Amino acid sequence: MASSRNPLPTLTSPPPSLSFGNSLHEPPLPTLPFDVIPEILCFLPVKFLLRSRCVCKSWNSLVSDPKFAKKHFCMSAARHIYFISYKRSDTEYSFRSYPLNSVFTKRATPQDKFEYFPNNFRGKRRIMHSYGFVGSCNGILCIADDNDKGLVILLNPSIRKFKELPLLETPPSAMFGNFETTLGFGYDSFTENYKVVVVMRYKMRVGSHYRDYVYKTEVKIHTLGTNSWKSIQEFPFGVVPIGQSGKFLSGTINWLTSIDLQRESPRFIVSFDLGKESYQKVLPPDYGGVDVCHFLALGVLRDCLCLASRDDTYSVKDVWVMKEYGNRESWTKLFNVSYRGDPKYSVFGEPIYIFEDNQVLLKFPRYLNLKLIDSRNGTFTSTGFNNTPEICNESLISPCS
C-alpha cells in the first residue's frame, strides 16, 4: 500500500528531456493508467487523500468527486471514536478523535482535535452541556441540542465540513416545560440522500384545569439539500419513543417505545422507513416470561439490530441480535452476563461495537461512562473515557450537499 513516504506515480510521463541513470537512452519510468489510480487511492487514509489534491488538477478532481468518496468509504476500514468536549467560557465546542483501539489503553492521546462555532448561536447564548450525538452514517455525524431542541448539525470530522440545519421550533400548543424530542439520522438509498427525523412529544392543554391535558407527538423530517423541516404522519400505535436517539439500520430508523413510560407498559420497537416515510412495528425477543420491559437499551452490532435487557434483580444482562431484520423469530441471544459488581453498569448500557474477540463496548449516557465487557466471562473493564462517544468511519463524503 502506498503511503505519504512513497508517493504514487503521477498521471503523466516525465518530460522527454529528463534522463534517468547514466544513459540518455534509458526508457522513462512507467506510468499508471488513469483508471488504475482510483483503485489505489481508495485504500489510502483520508488525510493523505486531502493532501494529494495538490498533486495535479486531475487528482484534485478525483478526490473531490462524490462518486469516488462513496467508493472510498466502501473500502475504508478506519474507525475512530469522536468525543465532544466543552468550553464553558465561550460559544465554541471542540471535537477529539481517537482510534477505536484506544479503548484498550486508559491514557489515549487524541489523534485529532478541532473546534467549531455554531453560526445560529454565535453571540446569542452559551453552548450548554446537553449537546450530544444523534448517530453517524457513512462518516457523517449528527449532533443535536438535547436541551433547547433548536440546533442540529451534520458534520464530517475527517474533512472538517459542517452543515447547520434550520432551527427547530417548539410546537405552539406545547405546554412550557413539558416538551421532549428524540431524533434519528440516516441514509435513504432510494433518493441517495441523508435525512434527519425528529419526534416531538409534548403535553397539550385541552381545558382550564392544570390537569386537563393530553400527550401529543409531532414528527418532522429534514432532507439534506432542502432548507426546511417537513411535517409527516405522527408517531403511530399510540406510543412514544423512549429517551435515546433512533438507531439507523438498512434504510430505517428504529426507536424503543412505550405507551405511558411506566414500568408495566409493554415496549416494542417502532421502525421508520426513510424511503417510504412509513412506520412498522418490530417485536422484541421472547424473554421467556422474565420481566425486562423496563430495562432495555437499543443498539446496532455487526449490522444487526441489538437489544440489551436486564431483569429486575439487577444481576443478569442479556444481549440479543436480530439476524434477519423484521423477523421476530431471528432474535438470537448473543451472550448472557451475570454481573455482581456495581449494579448501575448492568442497566441502560447501550452496545455500540463488538470486537473480533467478542469484547463489547457499552456506553452509559446516564453516567457519562464507557465500558468494555468481555462476553466470554462477564468481566467489565473501564476504558478511561468519561464521556458518551459515537463511532464513526473515516470518509470523504460531504454533509454540505
C-alpha positions as CSV (number, residue, x, y, z in Angstrom):
1,M,0.0,0.0,0.0
2,A,1.3,3.4,-0.9
3,S,1.9,6.0,1.8
4,S,2.9,9.6,2.1
5,R,6.5,8.4,2.3
6,N,6.3,6.6,-1.0
7,P,4.3,8.9,-3.3
8,L,2.3,7.4,-6.1
9,P,3.5,7.9,-9.7
10,T,2.0,11.0,-11.4
11,L,-0.6,10.7,-14.1
12,T,1.8,11.9,-16.8
13,S,5.2,10.6,-18.0
14,P,8.3,12.5,-17.2
15,P,9.2,15.1,-19.8
16,P,11.3,13.6,-22.6
17,S,14.2,15.9,-21.8
18,L,14.7,14.3,-18.4
19,S,17.2,11.5,-18.1
20,F,17.5,8.7,-15.6
21,G,20.6,6.8,-14.6
22,N,23.8,7.2,-16.6
23,S,22.3,6.8,-20.1
24,L,20.3,9.3,-22.1
25,H,18.7,6.3,-23.9
26,E,17.2,4.7,-20.8
27,P,13.4,4.5,-21.1
28,P,11.3,6.7,-18.8
29,L,9.7,5.4,-15.6
30,P,6.5,3.6,-16.3
31,T,3.2,5.4,-15.6
32,L,-0.1,4.1,-14.4
33,P,-3.2,4.1,-16.5
34,F,-5.7,6.7,-15.1
35,D,-8.3,4.0,-14.4
36,V,-5.9,2.3,-12.0
37,I,-5.2,5.4,-9.9
38,P,-8.7,5.4,-8.2
39,E,-8.3,1.8,-7.3
40,I,-5.1,2.5,-5.4
41,L,-6.3,5.7,-3.8
42,C,-9.4,4.1,-2.4
43,F,-7.3,2.2,0.1
44,L,-5.5,5.3,1.5
45,P,-6.3,7.4,4.6
46,V,-8.4,10.5,4.2
47,K,-5.6,12.8,5.4
48,F,-3.3,11.6,2.7
49,L,-6.0,12.0,0.1
50,L,-6.7,15.5,1.1
51,R,-3.0,16.4,0.8
52,S,-2.8,14.6,-2.6
53,R,-5.3,17.0,-4.1
54,C,-2.4,19.4,-4.8
55,V,-0.5,16.8,-6.9
56,C,-2.4,17.9,-10.1
57,K,-5.8,19.0,-11.3
58,S,-6.9,15.5,-12.2
59,W,-6.2,14.2,-8.7
60,N,-8.0,17.1,-7.1
61,S,-11.0,16.4,-9.3
62,L,-10.9,12.7,-8.5
63,V,-10.7,13.1,-4.7
64,S,-13.4,15.8,-4.8
65,D,-15.8,13.6,-6.8
66,P,-18.8,12.4,-4.7
67,K,-18.7,9.0,-6.6
68,F,-15.1,8.5,-5.6
69,A,-16.0,9.4,-2.0
70,K,-18.6,6.7,-1.9
71,K,-16.2,4.1,-3.3
72,H,-13.5,5.1,-0.9
73,F,-15.9,4.8,2.1
74,C,-16.8,1.2,1.0
75,M,-13.1,0.3,1.0
76,S,-12.2,2.1,4.2
77,A,-11.8,0.2,7.4
78,A,-10.5,3.0,9.6
79,R,-12.8,3.7,12.5
80,H,-12.4,6.4,15.1
81,I,-14.3,7.4,18.2
82,Y,-15.3,11.0,18.3
83,F,-15.9,12.8,21.6
84,I,-17.5,16.2,22.3
85,S,-15.7,18.3,24.9
86,Y,-17.0,21.6,26.2
87,K,-15.6,25.0,26.8
88,R,-17.9,26.8,29.2
89,S,-16.3,30.2,28.8
90,D,-17.1,30.5,25.1
91,T,-19.6,29.7,22.4
92,E,-17.4,27.1,20.9
93,Y,-17.1,23.4,21.4
94,S,-14.4,21.0,20.4
95,F,-14.1,17.6,19.0
96,R,-11.5,15.0,19.8
97,S,-10.9,11.8,17.8
98,Y,-9.4,8.6,19.0
99,P,-8.6,5.4,17.1
100,L,-11.1,2.7,18.1
101,N,-8.5,0.5,19.8
102,S,-7.8,3.4,22.2
103,V,-10.5,1.9,24.5
104,F,-7.9,-0.7,25.4
105,T,-5.4,1.9,26.6
106,K,-6.6,4.1,29.5
107,R,-4.3,7.0,28.7
108,A,-5.0,7.5,25.0
109,T,-3.8,10.6,23.2
110,P,-6.2,12.3,20.7
111,Q,-5.3,11.6,17.1
112,D,-7.0,14.8,16.0
113,K,-8.9,17.7,17.6
114,F,-10.6,20.8,16.3
115,E,-13.1,23.5,17.3
116,Y,-16.4,24.7,15.8
117,F,-18.5,27.8,16.3
118,P,-22.2,27.3,15.5
119,N,-23.4,30.2,13.4
120,N,-27.0,30.1,14.7
121,F,-26.0,30.7,18.3
122,R,-22.9,32.9,17.9
123,G,-23.3,35.8,20.2
124,K,-26.7,34.7,21.5
125,R,-26.1,32.3,24.3
126,R,-23.5,29.9,25.7
127,I,-23.4,26.3,24.4
128,M,-25.0,24.0,27.0
129,H,-23.6,20.7,28.2
130,S,-26.6,19.0,26.7
131,Y,-25.2,18.7,23.2
132,G,-25.0,15.1,22.1
133,F,-24.6,12.7,19.2
134,V,-27.7,11.5,17.4
135,G,-25.8,9.0,15.3
136,S,-23.4,8.5,12.5
137,C,-23.8,7.3,8.9
138,N,-21.2,7.0,6.2
139,G,-18.7,9.1,8.0
140,I,-21.1,11.9,8.8
141,L,-22.0,12.6,12.4
142,C,-25.3,14.2,13.5
143,I,-25.3,16.3,16.7
144,A,-28.4,17.9,18.3
145,D,-29.1,20.1,21.3
146,D,-30.9,17.9,23.8
147,N,-31.9,20.9,25.9
148,D,-33.2,23.7,23.6
149,K,-34.3,21.5,20.7
150,G,-33.0,24.1,18.3
151,L,-29.7,23.3,16.7
152,V,-29.0,20.2,14.6
153,I,-25.6,19.9,12.9
154,L,-24.3,17.4,10.4
155,L,-20.5,17.2,10.2
156,N,-17.8,15.1,8.7
157,P,-14.9,15.2,11.2
158,S,-12.5,13.7,8.7
159,I,-12.8,16.6,6.2
160,R,-14.0,19.1,8.8
161,K,-17.1,20.1,6.9
162,F,-20.3,21.2,8.7
163,K,-23.9,21.8,7.9
164,E,-26.2,23.5,10.3
165,L,-29.9,22.6,9.7
166,P,-32.8,25.1,10.0
167,L,-33.7,25.6,13.7
168,L,-36.5,23.5,15.1
169,E,-39.4,25.4,16.6
170,T,-41.4,24.3,19.6
171,P,-45.0,23.4,18.8
172,P,-47.2,26.4,19.7
173,S,-49.6,24.1,21.5
174,A,-47.0,22.6,23.8
175,M,-47.1,23.5,27.5
176,F,-44.0,25.1,28.8
177,G,-41.6,22.7,30.5
178,N,-43.2,19.5,29.0
179,F,-41.5,19.3,25.6
180,E,-39.2,16.5,24.7
181,T,-37.5,15.4,21.5
182,T,-35.7,12.4,20.1
183,L,-34.0,12.3,16.8
184,G,-32.8,9.9,14.2
185,F,-30.3,10.2,11.3
186,G,-29.7,8.0,8.3
187,Y,-29.3,7.5,4.6
188,D,-32.2,7.0,2.1
189,S,-30.7,4.8,-0.6
190,F,-33.8,5.3,-2.8
191,T,-33.2,9.1,-3.1
192,E,-29.5,8.8,-2.3
193,N,-29.7,11.4,0.3
194,Y,-29.4,11.9,4.1
195,K,-32.4,12.6,6.3
196,V,-32.9,13.7,9.9
197,V,-36.1,12.8,11.7
198,V,-37.3,14.5,14.9
199,V,-40.1,13.2,17.1
200,M,-41.5,15.8,19.5
201,R,-43.6,14.7,22.5
202,Y,-45.4,17.3,24.5
203,K,-48.4,18.0,26.7
204,M,-51.3,19.9,25.0
205,R,-53.8,21.7,27.2
206,V,-57.5,20.7,26.5
207,G,-59.2,22.5,29.4
208,S,-58.8,25.2,32.0
209,H,-57.7,22.9,34.8
210,Y,-53.9,22.2,35.1
211,R,-54.6,18.5,34.7
212,D,-56.6,19.0,31.5
213,Y,-54.0,17.9,29.0
214,V,-53.2,15.1,26.6
215,Y,-49.9,13.8,25.3
216,K,-49.3,14.5,21.6
217,T,-46.5,13.7,19.2
218,E,-45.3,15.7,16.2
219,V,-42.9,14.3,13.7
220,K,-40.8,16.3,11.2
221,I,-38.2,15.3,8.7
222,H,-35.3,17.2,7.0
223,T,-33.8,16.1,3.8
224,L,-30.2,17.3,3.2
225,G,-30.2,19.9,0.5
226,T,-33.5,21.5,1.5
227,N,-33.9,24.4,3.8
228,S,-36.9,23.3,5.9
229,W,-38.5,20.7,8.1
230,K,-41.5,18.8,6.7
231,S,-44.3,17.6,8.9
232,I,-45.2,13.9,8.4
233,Q,-47.5,11.4,10.0
234,E,-47.4,11.5,13.8
235,F,-45.8,8.7,15.7
236,P,-48.0,5.6,15.4
237,F,-49.5,2.8,17.6
238,G,-50.3,5.2,20.5
239,V,-46.7,5.0,21.8
240,V,-43.9,7.5,22.3
241,P,-40.1,7.0,21.8
242,I,-38.1,6.3,24.9
243,G,-35.1,8.6,25.6
244,Q,-32.3,7.6,23.3
245,S,-31.9,8.6,19.7
246,G,-33.2,6.3,17.0
247,K,-30.8,3.7,15.6
248,F,-30.1,3.6,11.8
249,L,-30.1,0.3,10.0
250,S,-30.8,-0.7,6.4
251,G,-32.6,2.4,5.5
252,T,-34.7,2.6,8.7
253,I,-34.5,4.4,12.0
254,N,-35.6,2.4,15.0
255,W,-36.8,3.6,18.4
256,L,-37.6,1.8,21.6
257,T,-41.2,2.8,22.6
258,S,-43.7,2.7,25.4
259,I,-47.3,3.5,25.9
260,D,-47.0,5.6,29.0
261,L,-43.3,5.4,30.1
262,Q,-44.3,3.3,33.1
263,R,-42.6,0.1,34.1
264,E,-45.6,-2.1,33.4
265,S,-46.0,-0.6,30.0
266,P,-45.1,-3.1,27.2
267,R,-42.3,-2.0,25.0
268,F,-41.5,-2.7,21.4
269,I,-39.6,-1.1,18.5
270,V,-41.0,1.3,16.0
271,S,-39.2,1.3,12.7
272,F,-39.4,4.3,10.3
273,D,-38.6,3.7,6.6
274,L,-36.7,6.7,5.3
275,G,-37.6,6.0,1.7
276,K,-41.3,5.3,2.1
277,E,-41.6,7.6,5.2
278,S,-43.8,5.0,6.8
279,Y,-43.8,3.1,10.1
280,Q,-43.9,-0.5,11.2
281,K,-43.8,-2.4,14.5
282,V,-40.8,-4.6,15.3
283,L,-41.4,-7.1,18.1
284,P,-38.7,-7.8,20.7
285,P,-37.4,-11.2,21.6
286,D,-39.4,-13.7,23.7
287,Y,-37.8,-13.3,27.1
288,G,-39.3,-16.5,28.4
289,G,-41.6,-14.7,30.9
290,V,-38.8,-12.7,32.6
291,D,-39.9,-9.1,33.4
292,V,-37.4,-7.0,31.4
293,C,-39.7,-4.5,29.8
294,H,-38.4,-1.5,31.8
295,F,-34.7,-2.4,31.4
296,L,-33.8,-2.2,27.7
297,A,-31.3,-0.5,25.5
298,L,-31.3,-0.5,21.7
299,G,-28.2,-0.5,19.5
300,V,-26.7,-1.9,16.3
301,L,-24.0,-4.6,16.3
302,R,-22.4,-6.1,13.2
303,D,-25.1,-4.6,11.0
304,C,-27.9,-6.2,13.1
305,L,-30.4,-4.6,15.4
306,C,-29.4,-5.3,19.0
307,L,-31.2,-5.2,22.4
308,A,-29.6,-5.2,25.8
309,S,-32.0,-6.3,28.5
310,R,-31.8,-6.7,32.3
311,D,-34.1,-8.5,34.7
312,D,-35.4,-6.7,37.8
313,T,-32.8,-8.3,40.1
314,Y,-30.0,-6.0,38.6
315,S,-27.8,-9.1,38.2
316,V,-28.3,-10.6,34.8
317,K,-27.8,-8.9,31.5
318,D,-28.7,-10.4,28.1
319,V,-27.6,-9.1,24.7
320,W,-29.8,-10.1,21.7
321,V,-29.3,-9.5,18.0
322,M,-31.9,-9.7,15.2
323,K,-30.1,-11.6,12.5
324,E,-32.9,-11.0,9.9
325,Y,-34.3,-7.6,10.2
326,G,-38.0,-7.5,10.9
327,N,-38.3,-11.2,11.7
328,R,-39.0,-11.8,15.4
329,E,-38.0,-15.4,15.1
330,S,-34.5,-14.4,14.2
331,W,-33.7,-12.8,17.6
332,T,-30.7,-14.6,19.0
333,K,-29.1,-14.3,22.4
334,L,-25.6,-13.2,21.7
335,F,-24.4,-13.6,25.3
336,N,-25.6,-13.6,28.9
337,V,-23.7,-11.8,31.7
338,S,-24.2,-12.3,35.5
339,Y,-22.9,-9.1,36.9
340,R,-22.0,-8.9,40.7
341,G,-20.3,-5.5,40.8
342,D,-21.8,-2.1,40.8
343,P,-25.4,-2.7,39.6
344,K,-25.7,0.6,37.7
345,Y,-23.5,-0.9,35.0
346,S,-25.9,-3.7,34.3
347,V,-28.7,-1.2,33.3
348,F,-29.1,1.1,30.3
349,G,-25.8,0.2,28.8
350,E,-26.1,0.7,25.0
351,P,-23.9,-1.7,22.9
352,I,-22.1,0.3,20.3
353,Y,-19.4,-2.0,19.0
354,I,-18.2,-5.6,19.2
355,F,-14.6,-6.5,18.6
356,E,-13.3,-9.7,16.9
357,D,-12.6,-11.3,20.3
358,N,-16.2,-10.7,21.3
359,Q,-15.5,-7.8,23.7
360,V,-18.4,-5.4,23.6
361,L,-18.2,-1.6,24.0
362,L,-21.0,-0.2,26.1
363,K,-21.8,3.4,26.7
364,F,-23.8,4.6,29.7
365,P,-25.2,8.1,28.9
366,R,-26.7,8.4,32.4
367,Y,-23.2,8.1,34.0
368,L,-21.1,9.6,31.1
369,N,-19.1,6.4,31.0
370,L,-17.7,4.0,28.5
371,K,-17.1,0.3,29.5
372,L,-15.8,-2.9,27.9
373,I,-17.5,-6.1,28.7
374,D,-15.9,-9.5,27.9
375,S,-18.8,-11.6,26.8
376,R,-16.8,-14.8,27.5
377,N,-16.5,-14.3,31.2
378,G,-18.8,-11.3,32.0
379,T,-16.0,-9.0,33.3
380,F,-16.2,-5.3,33.0
381,T,-13.2,-3.0,32.2
382,S,-13.1,0.7,32.5
383,T,-11.8,2.4,29.3
384,G,-10.7,5.6,31.0
385,F,-13.1,7.7,28.8
386,N,-15.6,9.7,30.8
387,N,-17.9,10.7,28.0
388,T,-20.5,9.2,25.7
389,P,-19.0,8.8,22.3
390,E,-20.1,7.9,18.8
391,I,-18.2,5.6,16.5
392,C,-17.6,6.9,13.0
393,N,-15.8,5.7,9.9
394,E,-13.3,7.9,8.1
395,S,-15.0,9.3,5.0
396,L,-14.7,11.9,2.2
397,I,-18.5,12.3,2.0
398,S,-19.6,15.8,2.4
399,P,-22.6,16.8,4.6
400,C,-22.9,20.0,2.6
401,S,-24.6,18.5,-0.5
